[in-house]
Amino acid sequence: MTTSELAQELDYNQAYVLRLAKEHLTEGKEYRSAGRRNYLFSPEALKKLEKVITTKEGE
């Protein structure tokens, strides 16, 4: 899925989702560049970011 699709799925803006991805995901494995300021994410990336967001909200 693309950056915008991932952001929509997580219900956050694209900049925040991208920042989380760069902090918590492995580039080349869970996401990769698809042009200027656009990335493609694996289904595993969505699961991992959902877990990160849930943990942050619980703090």
C-alpha positions as CSV (number, residue, x, y, z in Angstrom):
1,M,0.0,0.0,0.0
2,T,1.1,3.6,-0.6
3,T,1.9,6.2,2.1
4,S,-1.5,7.8,1.7
5,E,-3.4,4.5,1.9
6,L,-1.4,3.6,5.0
7,A,-2.1,7.0,6.6
8,Q,-5.8,6.6,5.8
9,E,-5.9,3.1,7.3
10,L,-4.2,4.3,10.5
11,D,-6.3,7.5,10.6
12,Y,-3.2,9.8,10.9
13,N,-1.7,12.3,8.5
14,Q,1.0,11.1,6.0
15,A,3.9,13.1,7.6
16,Y,3.3,11.5,11.0
17,V,3.0,8.0,9.5
18,L,6.1,8.4,7.5
19,R,8.0,9.6,10.6
20,L,6.8,6.6,12.5
21,A,7.8,4.3,9.6
22,K,11.3,5.7,9.5
23,E,11.7,5.2,13.3
24,H,10.2,1.7,13.6
25,L,10.4,-0.1,10.3
26,T,13.2,-1.5,8.2
27,E,13.6,0.1,4.8
28,G,13.9,-2.4,2.0
29,K,12.1,-5.0,4.0
30,E,8.8,-3.5,5.3
31,Y,8.8,-0.4,3.1
32,R,10.6,1.1,0.1
33,S,10.8,4.3,-1.8
34,A,8.4,4.6,-4.8
35,G,9.5,8.1,-5.9
36,R,9.9,11.5,-4.4
37,R,8.1,11.6,-0.9
38,N,6.1,8.4,-1.6
39,Y,6.7,4.9,-0.2
40,L,5.2,1.5,-0.6
41,F,4.5,-0.5,2.6
42,S,4.0,-4.2,3.2
43,P,1.0,-5.6,5.1
44,E,3.5,-6.4,8.0
45,A,4.3,-2.7,8.2
46,L,0.7,-1.9,8.8
47,K,0.5,-4.4,11.7
48,K,3.7,-3.1,13.2
49,L,2.7,0.5,13.0
50,E,-0.7,-0.3,14.5
51,K,1.1,-1.9,17.5
52,V,3.4,1.1,17.9
53,I,0.5,3.6,17.8
54,T,-1.5,1.5,20.3
55,T,1.5,1.5,22.6
56,K,2.0,5.2,22.3
57,E,-1.7,5.9,23.0
58,G,-1.5,3.8,26.2
59,E,1.3,5.8,27.7
